[in-house]
């Protein structure tokens, strides 16, 4: 009996079921929060996945910037399997060497090379939970005297209630209002608006929450100097600077953190950084990393918690992911492959391609017409998974192990994909 056959027997799944059969069962079993699945995927290897009908796809989305090492990476699967065979889960009344080691490691990587003595980490299971933790830190810091929390228009920070309050999109927010109060959304990338927000009751601002690149808004850069102004203003007024690196962190942009790029962060030190997505290579884990005081000391026992956050398996997955990124010099590969991908797309010279923006392997192909959903559908039919992140933008966030040759197969197919989308 093969491992795959044994897995089917243990889980009660039916390997012979078709795509259509699985989709029918999906709609009768799961809540309609995501709509009907585009495909039912059954297997992955490297940068490729296969659906229930045996069709192969080049995964250029990686579970939305999650599968840093692709699918079924032997080092990652080996670490998780070995840890599960030793110690799978413990309550937060106890600690594990892996949890402690990971917290130390993240503090060093997030700070950019040396671990600040004040650095502390709280582990979560996802990005939205990391933002919930950061939101509560802001509330603890501000108290009754500092009720204002600033975020940006276009921001996406998650869908739980605190994270949703920070998120700007009305379609996400309005069905669940009233949300936690005190959040103000400022115009994206507008330094003058940021200065004005602090000029008026700036000492009542508890925190500013910012994504170095806005992923869900279409992979949008903040202008050079914006984060430097944010650091200056928050420091002057005693507010926390919280950077949401859930999508951009852990090597996605070619540096450990997006704010490590000189043209984005310019060497600044934020007070709080939130992480998730690619941190566990596909295993659920997030983190709230504090780098300064008083942020590091705001929580006391009983004020925040989690059941699964940072358990031995999650910590093993994260440590294995960080190890492979370092061992295989994936930061350099991300920079090289990302630059090649940008050049290949730009070289197409197709009238529907308006440009490419982003950093490393978090890119958006901007379109001259609002046909992104049709482009994504045609790409899927051609064997490529991409994401229509905006009506006129296609997001690419492939595994960090993507090769230039694999990227070339997509760019070679892109002109025909665009033509079919334009006429669909």
Secondary structure, DSSP 4 states (H G I P E B T S, - for coil): --HHHHHHHHHT--TT--HHHHHHHHHHHS-TTS-S-S--EEEEEBTEEEETT--EEEESSHHHHT-TT-BS-HHHHHHHHHHHTT-----TTS--HHHHHHHHHHHHHHHTSS--TT-EEEEESSHHHHHHHHHHHHHHHHTTT--EEEEETT----SSHHHHHH---HHHHGGGPSPPS-EEEEPTT-HHHHHHHHHTTGGGEEEEEE-SEETTTTSEEPPTTHHHHHHHHHHHHT-EEEEE-TTTTTTTTSSSSGGGSTTTTTT---SEEEE-GGGGTTS--EEEEE-STTGGGS--TTSS--SSTT-HHHHHHHHHHHHHHHHTTHHHHHHHHHHHHHHHHHHH--TTEEEEEEETTEEEEEESSS-HHHHHHHHHHTTEE-EEEETTEEEE---TT--HHHHHHHHHHHHHHHHHHHT-
